[in-house]
């Protein structure tokens, strides 16, 4: 007599979704998706300016 373990129950498979993908908003549809940062103070603006300034503008 062999003692084979009982198989574990399988997790349910995800259901297929047939919605139109163009109806859903993506991160590119928002300002944040284009790299906009939330409103901040002038010190944060200066830091952003210095971080994003090209090296030939030093």
N, CA, C and O atoms as CSV, one atom per row, in Angstrom:
chain,resi,resn,atom,element,x,y,z
A,1,UNK,N,N,0.816,-1.177,0.000
A,1,UNK,CA,C,0.000,0.000,0.000
A,1,UNK,C,C,0.869,1.254,0.000
A,1,UNK,O,O,1.765,1.395,0.833
A,2,UNK,N,N,0.609,2.141,-0.914
A,2,UNK,CA,C,1.382,3.381,-0.959
A,2,UNK,C,C,0.562,4.513,-0.353
A,2,UNK,O,O,-0.669,4.507,-0.379
A,3,UNK,N,N,1.261,5.444,0.173
A,3,UNK,CA,C,0.571,6.601,0.771
A,3,UNK,C,C,0.857,7.825,-0.093
A,3,UNK,O,O,1.803,8.570,0.166
A,4,UNK,N,N,0.056,8.023,-1.092
A,4,UNK,CA,C,0.194,9.206,-1.937
A,4,UNK,C,C,-0.579,10.361,-1.317
A,4,UNK,O,O,-1.733,10.213,-0.915
A,5,UNK,N,N,0.071,11.504,-1.249
A,5,UNK,CA,C,-0.635,12.656,-0.670
A,5,UNK,C,C,-1.766,13.096,-1.591
A,5,UNK,O,O,-1.673,12.992,-2.814
A,6,UNK,N,N,-2.816,13.580,-0.985
A,6,UNK,CA,C,-3.956,14.067,-1.762
A,6,UNK,C,C,-3.557,15.366,-2.462
A,6,UNK,O,O,-2.877,16.204,-1.871
A,7,UNK,N,N,-3.969,15.533,-3.696
A,7,UNK,CA,C,-3.609,16.777,-4.400
A,7,UNK,C,C,-4.268,17.982,-3.735
A,7,UNK,O,O,-5.404,17.928,-3.266
A,8,UNK,N,N,-3.499,19.073,-3.717
A,8,UNK,CA,C,-4.026,20.306,-3.124
A,8,UNK,C,C,-5.026,20.932,-4.094
A,8,UNK,O,O,-4.858,20.833,-5.310
A,9,UNK,N,N,-6.052,21.570,-3.568
A,9,UNK,CA,C,-7.018,22.214,-4.473
A,9,UNK,C,C,-6.341,23.359,-5.228
A,9,UNK,O,O,-5.538,24.099,-4.660
A,10,UNK,N,N,-6.668,23.492,-6.487
A,10,UNK,CA,C,-6.086,24.540,-7.321
A,10,UNK,C,C,-6.788,25.877,-7.062
A,10,UNK,O,O,-7.976,25.934,-6.744
A,11,UNK,N,N,-6.030,26.912,-7.206
A,11,UNK,CA,C,-6.610,28.255,-7.091
A,11,UNK,C,C,-7.432,28.525,-8.345
A,11,UNK,O,O,-7.054,28.088,-9.432
A,12,UNK,N,N,-8.532,29.226,-8.217
A,12,UNK,CA,C,-9.331,29.504,-9.416
A,12,UNK,C,C,-8.547,30.366,-10.403
A,12,UNK,O,O,-7.811,31.270,-10.007
A,13,UNK,N,N,-8.713,30.080,-11.667
A,13,UNK,CA,C,-8.026,30.837,-12.702
A,13,UNK,C,C,-8.686,32.206,-12.849
A,13,UNK,O,O,-9.900,32.325,-12.682
A,14,UNK,N,N,-7.912,33.226,-13.155
A,14,UNK,CA,C,-8.512,34.549,-13.343
A,14,UNK,C,C,-9.446,34.540,-14.551
A,14,UNK,O,O,-9.178,33.892,-15.562
A,15,UNK,N,N,-10.520,35.258,-14.423
A,15,UNK,CA,C,-11.509,35.320,-15.503
A,15,UNK,C,C,-11.003,36.231,-16.615
A,15,UNK,O,O,-10.294,37.204,-16.355
A,16,UNK,N,N,-11.359,35.921,-17.822
A,16,UNK,CA,C,-11.011,36.773,-18.944
A,16,UNK,C,C,-11.916,37.995,-18.937
A,16,UNK,O,O,-13.120,37.890,-18.701
A,17,UNK,N,N,-11.321,39.155,-19.201
A,17,UNK,CA,C,-12.077,40.406,-19.221
A,17,UNK,C,C,-12.101,40.897,-20.665
A,17,UNK,O,O,-11.051,41.083,-21.280
A,18,UNK,N,N,-13.286,41.103,-21.195
A,18,UNK,CA,C,-13.433,41.521,-22.575
A,18,UNK,C,C,-13.848,42.987,-22.685
A,18,UNK,O,O,-14.479,43.373,-23.669
A,19,UNK,N,N,-13.504,43.810,-21.690
A,19,UNK,CA,C,-13.811,45.238,-21.746
A,19,UNK,C,C,-12.919,45.911,-22.782
A,19,UNK,O,O,-11.879,45.376,-23.167
A,20,UNK,N,N,-13.338,47.077,-23.222
A,20,UNK,CA,C,-12.532,47.850,-24.156
A,20,UNK,C,C,-11.386,48.502,-23.386
A,20,UNK,O,O,-11.645,49.321,-22.503
A,21,UNK,N,N,-10.130,48.170,-23.687
A,21,UNK,CA,C,-9.017,48.744,-22.925
A,21,UNK,C,C,-8.874,50.249,-23.126
A,21,UNK,O,O,-8.262,50.922,-22.296
A,22,UNK,N,N,-9.421,50.787,-24.204
A,22,UNK,CA,C,-9.317,52.220,-24.436
A,22,UNK,C,C,-10.282,53.025,-23.576
A,22,UNK,O,O,-10.165,54.248,-23.500
A,23,UNK,N,N,-11.231,52.359,-22.928
A,23,UNK,CA,C,-12.150,53.046,-22.023
A,23,UNK,C,C,-11.529,53.283,-20.651
A,23,UNK,O,O,-12.074,54.050,-19.857
A,24,UNK,N,N,-10.408,52.646,-20.359
A,24,UNK,CA,C,-9.779,52.759,-19.044
A,24,UNK,C,C,-8.717,53.853,-19.071
A,24,UNK,O,O,-8.011,54.021,-20.066
A,25,UNK,N,N,-8.610,54.595,-17.969
A,25,UNK,CA,C,-7.626,55.665,-17.885
A,25,UNK,C,C,-6.263,55.082,-17.522
A,25,UNK,O,O,-6.160,54.235,-16.635
A,26,UNK,N,N,-5.228,55.535,-18.205
A,26,UNK,CA,C,-3.875,55.099,-17.910
A,26,UNK,C,C,-3.129,56.237,-17.220
A,26,UNK,O,O,-3.644,57.349,-17.108
A,27,UNK,N,N,-1.916,55.951,-16.762
A,27,UNK,CA,C,-1.141,56.994,-16.095
A,27,UNK,C,C,-0.744,58.098,-17.070
A,27,UNK,O,O,-0.515,59.230,-16.644
A,28,UNK,N,N,-0.656,57.802,-18.367
A,28,UNK,CA,C,-0.330,58.832,-19.350
A,28,UNK,C,C,-1.471,59.824,-19.548
A,28,UNK,O,O,-1.257,60.913,-20.081
A,29,UNK,N,N,-2.671,59.463,-19.128
A,29,UNK,CA,C,-3.819,60.362,-19.261
A,29,UNK,C,C,-3.852,61.421,-18.173
A,29,UNK,O,O,-4.710,62.303,-18.201
A,30,UNK,N,N,-2.942,61.354,-17.223
A,30,UNK,CA,C,-2.936,62.298,-16.110
A,30,UNK,C,C,-1.662,63.137,-16.146
A,30,UNK,O,O,-0.688,62.763,-16.799
A,31,UNK,N,N,-1.667,64.268,-15.447
A,31,UNK,CA,C,-0.468,65.099,-15.365
A,31,UNK,C,C,0.663,64.350,-14.673
A,31,UNK,O,O,1.831,64.513,-15.028
A,32,UNK,N,N,0.319,63.533,-13.691
A,32,UNK,CA,C,1.341,62.790,-12.951
A,32,UNK,C,C,2.066,61.809,-13.882
A,32,UNK,O,O,3.261,61.565,-13.713
A,33,UNK,N,N,1.355,61.253,-14.853
A,33,UNK,CA,C,1.967,60.334,-15.794
A,33,UNK,C,C,2.973,61.000,-16.714
A,33,UNK,O,O,3.838,60.329,-17.278
A,34,UNK,N,N,2.870,62.296,-16.867
A,34,UNK,CA,C,3.796,63.052,-17.698
A,34,UNK,C,C,4.917,63.681,-16.875
A,34,UNK,O,O,5.660,64.519,-17.385
A,35,UNK,N,N,5.046,63.291,-15.622
A,35,UNK,CA,C,6.152,63.765,-14.810
A,35,UNK,C,C,5.839,64.984,-13.974
A,35,UNK,O,O,6.727,65.509,-13.302
A,36,UNK,N,N,4.605,65.449,-13.995
A,36,UNK,CA,C,4.259,66.600,-13.168
A,36,UNK,C,C,4.332,66.208,-11.700
A,36,UNK,O,O,3.933,65.112,-11.309
A,37,UNK,N,N,4.835,67.100,-10.927
A,37,UNK,CA,C,4.926,66.857,-9.490
A,37,UNK,C,C,3.831,67.634,-8.782
A,37,UNK,O,O,3.347,68.644,-9.293
A,38,UNK,N,N,3.441,67.160,-7.605
A,38,UNK,CA,C,2.423,67.909,-6.867
A,38,UNK,C,C,2.939,69.295,-6.481
A,38,UNK,O,O,4.145,69.535,-6.417
A,39,UNK,N,N,2.005,70.186,-6.228
A,39,UNK,CA,C,2.365,71.555,-5.851
A,39,UNK,C,C,3.296,71.539,-4.637
A,39,UNK,O,O,3.136,70.731,-3.723
A,40,UNK,N,N,4.265,72.444,-4.649
A,40,UNK,CA,C,5.206,72.514,-3.540
A,40,UNK,C,C,5.600,73.947,-3.276
A,40,UNK,O,O,5.044,74.878,-3.857
A,41,UNK,N,N,6.548,74.111,-2.409
A,41,UNK,CA,C,6.997,75.464,-2.072
A,41,UNK,C,C,8.118,75.890,-3.010
A,41,UNK,O,O,8.528,75.118,-3.876
A,42,UNK,N,N,8.616,77.109,-2.844
A,42,UNK,CA,C,9.636,77.637,-3.745
A,42,UNK,C,C,10.961,76.890,-3.589
A,42,UNK,O,O,11.719,76.791,-4.554
A,43,UNK,N,N,11.257,76.367,-2.411
A,43,UNK,CA,C,12.487,75.596,-2.222
A,43,UNK,C,C,12.441,74.316,-3.050
A,43,UNK,O,O,13.450,73.906,-3.624
A,44,UNK,N,N,11.274,73.690,-3.110
A,44,UNK,CA,C,11.127,72.478,-3.916
A,44,UNK,C,C,11.252,72.824,-5.402
A,44,UNK,O,O,11.819,72.047,-6.170
A,45,UNK,N,N,10.728,73.983,-5.813
A,45,UNK,CA,C,10.855,74.404,-7.208
A,45,UNK,C,C,12.317,74.638,-7.578
A,45,UNK,O,O,12.753,74.247,-8.660
A,46,UNK,N,N,13.077,75.274,-6.685
A,46,UNK,CA,C,14.496,75.505,-6.933
A,46,UNK,C,C,15.253,74.187,-7.026
A,46,UNK,O,O,16.105,74.018,-7.898
A,47,UNK,N,N,14.948,73.264,-6.141
A,47,UNK,CA,C,15.605,71.957,-6.184
A,47,UNK,C,C,15.305,71.251,-7.499
A,47,UNK,O,O,16.196,70.658,-8.106
A,48,UNK,N,N,14.057,71.315,-7.936
A,48,UNK,CA,C,13.689,70.687,-9.211
A,48,UNK,C,C,14.424,71.349,-10.367
A,48,UNK,O,O,14.914,70.664,-11.264
A,49,UNK,N,N,14.503,72.674,-10.354
A,49,UNK,CA,C,15.224,73.397,-11.399
A,49,UNK,C,C,16.683,72.968,-11.447
A,49,UNK,O,O,17.220,72.724,-12.528
A,50,UNK,N,N,17.324,72.875,-10.300
A,50,UNK,CA,C,18.731,72.495,-10.264
A,50,UNK,C,C,18.926,71.028,-10.656
A,50,UNK,O,O,19.925,70.684,-11.287
A,51,UNK,N,N,17.988,70.171,-10.290
A,51,UNK,CA,C,18.093,68.756,-10.650
A,51,UNK,C,C,17.921,68.527,-12.147
A,51,UNK,O,O,18.541,67.625,-12.712
A,52,UNK,N,N,17.089,69.332,-12.789
A,52,UNK,CA,C,16.745,69.099,-14.176
A,52,UNK,C,C,17.546,69.969,-15.154
A,52,UNK,O,O,17.362,69.865,-16.367
A,53,UNK,N,N,18.426,70.816,-14.636
A,53,UNK,CA,C,19.200,71.697,-15.491
A,53,UNK,C,C,20.260,70.883,-16.234
A,53,UNK,O,O,20.977,70.098,-15.614
A,54,UNK,N,N,20.369,71.058,-17.558
A,54,UNK,CA,C,21.390,70.313,-18.297
A,54,UNK,C,C,22.792,70.711,-17.842
A,54,UNK,O,O,22.987,71.839,-17.390
A,55,UNK,N,N,23.767,69.819,-17.949
A,55,UNK,CA,C,25.126,70.100,-17.464
A,55,UNK,C,C,25.792,71.294,-18.155
A,55,UNK,O,O,26.638,71.951,-17.547
A,56,UNK,N,N,25.440,71.584,-19.384
A,56,UNK,CA,C,26.076,72.705,-20.075
A,56,UNK,C,C,25.496,74.054,-19.645
A,56,UNK,O,O,25.931,75.084,-20.159
A,57,UNK,N,N,24.541,74.087,-18.730
A,57,UNK,CA,C,23.955,75.333,-18.218
A,57,UNK,C,C,24.456,75.663,-16.829
A,57,UNK,O,O,23.872,76.514,-16.158
A,58,UNK,N,N,25.501,75.028,-16.381
A,58,UNK,CA,C,25.988,75.265,-15.010
A,58,UNK,C,C,26.676,76.567,-14.902
A,58,UNK,O,O,27.147,76.928,-13.824
